[in-house]
Amino acid sequence: MCDDQNEPQSGRSARLSVFQTRPEYERLGRWLRKQRQALGAPQRPTSAAMGKPEQFLVKVERGRQRIDLVEFLDLVRVLGLDPTMTLQELLDAVAIPEGQTGEIP
């Protein structure tokens, strides 16, 4: 029998909730919002151009929604940013603080 079957139903969502509120997601969201606002791009048209509801972008920018690589590239393209330069800036902005390994304990 798999241990997952014994886990309460709320266990999986609780783990995802903790994962989604990692500081890196909050820094990513703030960085994405800063980029979008600097370009004067409102949330609704930006998310619509990505094929996503506005609430998706709201949650991403608040660090409450994960964004995968394909969605990130869609957003970068919609904003007219260079994906390579954007990724390097993002890595600098969301870097793991010195002294932390980023490894799962």
Secondary structure by P-SEA (a helix, b strand, c coil): cccccccccaaaaaaaaaaaacaaaaaaaaaaaaaaaaacccaaaaaaaacccaaaaaaaaaccccccaaaaaaaaaaacccaaaaaaaaaaaaccccccccccc
